[in-house]
Structure formats: structure tokens, C-alpha cells
């Protein structure tokens, strides 16, 4: 019997260690699950709660708009800002909708590149959801772009120009207010058109002329550049009440929980 005590003691010790480890692992998993549960943050806007991830997604969509519709050599330059009153997502130009879905994936190249159609569709549906049907076709974005759709494999091929210069004329957008109404998120934006200029006889850019839009029918004012850049806050402070104002409305897609573009309304 005495000879068996050693192995028995070792077995008991091993069992205690195994049980202890199992308990530690269980507790550790519980802590991790609690941490994971706490990663979802909620933001309160005007006494209404919204998932922070939803705001990130809306911000990503607005950034895609700013990038795609601010390329001066594209036929879609300023497209969403040409409206008289209201543009519903269901009435969005199909080419413009496809263009905003692929623009951030385009690189400047004279050699044909391709984009996977499934990724383009995913981007499209994240932006427009069920409010606009995905209809892949050739995209007529202007002479500088050749964007073709291949029906046999569902992919796109393209060539595109390199980035424009630093002082290309552009639209600048500023988010002014975010509001929640029922199941909609409304983002108010002030948007203006900028034409950069230098002094006569000099190549240096020293000032920016501020217009309501690219038609330049109404000059709002002129702002001097500081450290070679335009102060958007200065434009808002001086001319905020004269700038065009738009409300971008996003509604939740119940099947994906994405907040998709529903409409763009020009309110001023």
C-alpha cells in the first residue's frame, strides 16, 4: 500500500491542477465575452440612441461621395449637388451610383485593371441598400475613364487618370448637424465650390474664390490662403448663411442593419 501512495498523490495533484485550469479557462472566457459585449458603443443624439458603428458606416458613405463626386475631370463631378429640391435614392443616376461604388478602388493607370464584380455589388448595396437596384453596366464617367462591365464574369475592367493637382477646383462639404428621426439619420451639410487663384504674373496660389456651385453664377466671397491651405472654418464663419445646405437622409436596411442613403434634399 505504501508503494502506491506516491502515484495516487501525483494523480490527485494532477486532477486538482486540471480542475483549476478548467475553472480558470471558464472564468477567462466569461470575462472575454463580457468585454466583447461591451465593445458595442451607443451614442445619444437628441435623446435618441444609435449604434456608433452605424455612424461610422454613414460617415464612410459620405466620404465616398466626397471623393467620387469631387473629381473635376469626371462627368459626375458635383452630381448630387446639382439638384433643385430633392433627389431620392431610387432616382439616382445608375452610372453615378456605380461610379461612387468603385471610385475609391480605382488607381491611376493606362494599363487595364479589373475589379471583382461581387465587391462592387457589396459596396453598392452598402450605400444604397434596397433603395436602388444594382444594375451593372459600362460606366460613362468621362473621356479620362474607360470602365467596362464584363457580362460573362460579372467583373469590371478600367483605366483611370492619376490624382489631380493639389489646387484643383473642388467642392468642399462640411457636416453641420446630425439628427435622428424615428428610424432615420439626417445629416445636414453645407457645401460650396472653390476656385483657387494666384496673383497676376505668379504661379503661386494665394486665394480661393467661394461660389455656391460650379456654375459660378454667384460669387459668395474671397478668402486668402494661410500656410498654402484654405481654412474651411473661416469660410463657414464668414459666409455660412450664404452657402447651399443639404440634408442627407439614411434609413436602416432591416435585413443587414446598414444605414443606406434614402434621399438628398437641398434646403437652401
C-alpha positions as CSV (number, residue, x, y, z in Angstrom):
1,X,0.0,0.0,0.0
2,X,2.8,2.4,0.9
3,X,4.3,1.9,-2.6
4,X,1.1,3.0,-4.2
5,X,0.8,6.3,-2.2
6,X,3.2,8.1,-4.4
7,X,1.4,7.6,-7.7
8,X,-2.0,8.2,-6.0
9,X,-0.8,11.5,-4.6
10,X,0.6,12.5,-8.1
11,X,-2.8,11.6,-9.7
12,X,-4.7,13.7,-7.1
13,X,-2.4,16.7,-7.7
14,X,-2.9,16.4,-11.4
15,X,-6.6,16.3,-11.0
16,X,-6.6,19.4,-8.9
17,X,-4.4,21.2,-11.5
18,X,-6.7,20.1,-14.3
19,X,-9.9,21.2,-12.5
20,X,-8.2,24.5,-11.6
21,X,-7.2,25.2,-15.2
22,X,-10.7,24.3,-16.4
23,X,-12.2,26.8,-13.9
24,X,-9.7,29.5,-14.9
25,X,-10.4,29.0,-18.6
26,X,-14.2,29.1,-18.0
27,X,-13.8,32.4,-16.0
28,X,-11.5,33.8,-18.6
29,X,-14.0,33.1,-21.4
30,X,-16.7,34.7,-19.3
31,X,-14.6,37.8,-18.9
32,X,-13.7,37.9,-22.6
33,X,-17.4,37.5,-23.6
34,X,-18.3,40.4,-21.3
35,X,-15.6,42.5,-22.8
36,X,-16.8,41.6,-26.3
37,X,-20.4,42.5,-25.3
38,X,-19.1,45.9,-24.1
39,X,-17.4,46.7,-27.4
40,X,-20.7,47.9,-29.0
41,X,-21.0,51.6,-28.1
42,X,-24.2,53.6,-28.3
43,X,-24.3,57.3,-29.0
44,X,-27.1,59.6,-27.8
45,X,-28.2,62.3,-30.2
46,X,-31.2,64.5,-29.2
47,X,-32.3,61.9,-26.7
48,X,-32.2,59.1,-29.3
49,X,-29.7,56.2,-29.1
50,X,-27.8,54.9,-32.2
51,X,-25.1,52.3,-32.5
52,X,-21.7,54.0,-33.0
53,X,-20.9,51.6,-35.9
54,X,-23.9,53.0,-37.8
55,X,-22.4,56.5,-37.6
56,X,-19.1,55.1,-38.8
57,X,-20.9,53.5,-41.8
58,X,-22.7,56.7,-42.6
59,X,-19.5,58.7,-42.4
60,X,-17.9,56.2,-44.7
61,X,-20.7,56.6,-47.3
62,X,-20.4,60.4,-47.1
63,X,-16.6,60.2,-47.6
64,X,-17.2,58.0,-50.7
65,X,-19.5,60.7,-52.0
66,X,-16.9,63.4,-51.3
67,X,-14.2,61.5,-53.1
68,X,-16.1,60.3,-56.1
69,X,-18.1,63.5,-56.9
70,X,-15.2,65.8,-56.4
71,X,-13.1,64.8,-59.4
72,X,-13.2,67.6,-61.9
73,X,-12.3,65.5,-64.9
74,X,-15.2,63.2,-64.3
75,X,-18.7,63.7,-65.9
76,X,-20.1,63.0,-62.4
77,X,-18.3,66.0,-60.8
78,X,-20.8,67.6,-58.4
79,X,-23.6,65.3,-59.4
80,X,-25.5,65.1,-56.1
81,X,-25.3,68.9,-55.6
82,X,-27.0,69.9,-58.9
83,X,-30.4,69.1,-57.6
84,X,-33.1,71.7,-57.4
85,X,-35.0,70.3,-54.5
86,X,-34.8,66.6,-53.7
87,X,-33.1,63.5,-55.1
88,X,-34.4,60.1,-54.0
89,X,-32.0,57.2,-53.9
90,X,-34.4,55.3,-56.2
91,X,-33.9,58.0,-58.8
92,X,-30.1,58.2,-58.6
93,X,-28.4,58.0,-61.9
94,X,-27.2,54.4,-62.4
95,X,-23.8,55.3,-63.7
96,X,-23.2,57.8,-60.9
97,X,-24.3,55.1,-58.4
98,X,-21.9,52.6,-59.8
99,X,-19.1,55.2,-60.0
100,X,-19.4,56.1,-56.3
101,X,-19.3,52.4,-55.5
102,X,-16.0,51.8,-57.3
103,X,-14.2,55.1,-57.2
104,X,-12.1,54.5,-54.0
105,X,-10.8,51.3,-55.6
106,X,-9.6,53.0,-58.8
107,X,-5.9,53.7,-59.3
108,X,-4.3,55.9,-61.9
109,X,-3.3,53.6,-64.7
110,X,-3.2,53.5,-68.5
111,X,-3.0,49.7,-68.3
112,X,-6.3,47.9,-67.9
113,X,-7.0,46.8,-64.4
114,X,-10.0,44.8,-63.1
115,X,-12.4,45.0,-60.2
116,X,-14.3,42.0,-58.8
117,X,-18.0,42.4,-59.5
118,X,-19.0,40.9,-56.2
119,X,-17.0,43.6,-54.3
120,X,-18.6,46.4,-56.4
121,X,-22.1,45.0,-55.7
122,X,-21.3,44.8,-52.0
123,X,-20.2,48.4,-51.9
124,X,-23.2,49.4,-53.9
125,X,-25.7,47.7,-51.6
126,X,-24.0,49.1,-48.5
127,X,-24.5,52.6,-49.9
128,X,-28.0,52.2,-51.4
129,X,-29.4,49.0,-49.8
130,X,-32.8,48.2,-51.3
131,X,-33.5,51.8,-52.3
132,X,-31.8,51.3,-55.6
133,X,-31.4,48.1,-57.7
134,X,-27.9,47.1,-58.7
135,X,-27.6,47.2,-62.5
136,X,-24.0,46.7,-63.6
137,X,-23.2,48.3,-67.0
138,X,-20.3,50.2,-68.6
139,X,-19.8,53.4,-66.7
140,X,-19.6,56.6,-68.8
141,X,-17.5,58.7,-66.4
142,X,-15.8,60.9,-69.0
143,X,-13.0,60.9,-71.6
144,X,-10.3,60.2,-68.9
145,X,-12.0,57.0,-67.8
146,X,-12.7,53.7,-69.6
147,X,-14.8,51.5,-67.3
148,X,-16.3,48.4,-68.9
149,X,-18.6,45.7,-67.5
150,X,-18.0,42.1,-68.5
151,X,-21.2,40.2,-68.5
152,X,-19.6,36.8,-68.8
153,X,-17.8,37.0,-65.4
154,X,-19.5,40.0,-63.7
155,X,-16.3,41.9,-63.3
156,X,-15.2,45.4,-64.4
157,X,-12.1,46.5,-66.2
158,X,-10.9,50.1,-66.2
159,X,-8.2,52.7,-67.0
160,X,-8.3,55.9,-65.0
161,X,-6.3,59.1,-64.6
162,X,-3.8,59.8,-61.8
163,X,-4.7,62.1,-58.9
164,X,-5.5,65.7,-59.7
165,X,-3.3,68.6,-58.6
166,X,-3.5,70.0,-55.0
167,X,-5.2,73.2,-56.1
168,X,-7.8,71.7,-58.5
169,X,-11.1,73.5,-58.2
170,X,-13.3,71.5,-55.9
171,X,-16.5,71.1,-53.8
172,X,-16.0,71.3,-50.1
173,X,-18.5,69.7,-47.7
174,X,-18.9,70.3,-44.0
175,X,-21.2,68.4,-41.7
176,X,-23.2,70.8,-39.6
177,X,-25.7,68.7,-37.7
178,X,-26.7,65.0,-37.2
179,X,-30.3,64.3,-36.2
180,X,-32.3,61.1,-35.6
181,X,-36.0,60.9,-36.6
182,X,-37.7,57.6,-35.9
183,X,-35.6,55.1,-37.9
184,X,-33.8,57.7,-40.0
185,X,-30.5,59.5,-39.6
186,X,-30.4,63.0,-41.1
187,X,-27.0,64.7,-41.7
188,X,-27.1,68.4,-42.6
189,X,-24.2,69.5,-44.7
190,X,-23.1,72.9,-46.1
191,X,-21.5,72.6,-49.5
192,X,-19.6,75.2,-51.5
193,X,-17.4,75.4,-54.7
194,X,-13.9,76.7,-54.5
195,X,-11.8,78.1,-57.4
196,X,-8.1,78.6,-56.4
197,X,-6.3,81.6,-57.9
198,X,-2.9,83.3,-57.7
199,X,-1.8,86.9,-58.3
200,X,-1.2,88.0,-61.8
201,X,2.2,87.1,-63.1
202,X,2.7,84.5,-60.4
203,X,2.3,80.7,-60.3
204,X,1.7,80.8,-56.5
205,X,-1.8,80.1,-55.3
206,X,-2.8,82.8,-52.8
207,X,-6.5,82.9,-52.5
208,X,-9.8,81.0,-53.0
209,X,-13.0,82.3,-54.5
210,X,-16.1,80.8,-52.9
211,X,-19.1,80.1,-55.1
212,X,-22.4,78.3,-54.4
213,X,-21.7,75.8,-57.1
214,X,-19.6,75.0,-60.2
215,X,-21.7,77.3,-62.4
216,X,-20.1,80.2,-60.6
217,X,-23.2,82.3,-61.1
218,X,-22.9,83.8,-57.7
219,X,-19.6,84.8,-56.0
220,X,-20.0,84.5,-52.2
221,X,-16.6,85.8,-51.2
222,X,-12.8,85.5,-51.4
223,X,-10.6,84.0,-48.7
224,X,-6.8,84.3,-48.6
225,X,-4.9,81.0,-48.1
226,X,-3.0,80.6,-44.9
227,X,0.1,78.4,-45.0
228,X,-0.9,77.4,-48.5
229,X,-4.2,76.0,-47.4
230,X,-7.8,77.1,-47.2
231,X,-9.4,77.5,-43.7
232,X,-12.8,75.8,-44.1
233,X,-13.8,77.1,-40.7
234,X,-13.1,80.7,-41.8
235,X,-15.4,80.2,-44.8
236,X,-18.1,78.9,-42.5
237,X,-17.6,81.8,-40.1
238,X,-17.8,84.4,-42.8
239,X,-20.2,83.0,-45.3
240,X,-22.1,80.2,-43.5
241,X,-25.5,81.7,-44.0
242,X,-24.9,82.1,-47.8
243,X,-23.8,78.5,-48.5
244,X,-26.0,75.9,-50.0
245,X,-27.4,73.4,-47.4
246,X,-28.4,69.8,-48.0
247,X,-29.9,67.1,-45.8
248,X,-28.7,63.5,-46.5
249,X,-31.2,61.1,-45.1
250,X,-30.2,57.5,-44.3
251,X,-32.7,54.7,-43.4
252,X,-31.9,51.4,-41.8
253,X,-31.9,48.3,-44.0
254,X,-33.6,45.7,-41.7
255,X,-32.1,42.8,-43.5
256,X,-28.5,44.0,-43.0
257,X,-28.7,46.7,-40.3
258,X,-26.8,49.0,-42.6
259,X,-28.0,52.7,-42.8
260,X,-28.4,53.3,-46.5
261,X,-29.0,56.5,-48.5
262,X,-32.6,57.3,-48.8
263,X,-32.6,60.9,-50.2
264,X,-30.7,64.1,-50.6
265,X,-32.7,67.3,-50.1
266,X,-31.5,70.8,-50.9
267,X,-32.9,73.1,-48.2
268,X,-31.1,76.3,-49.1
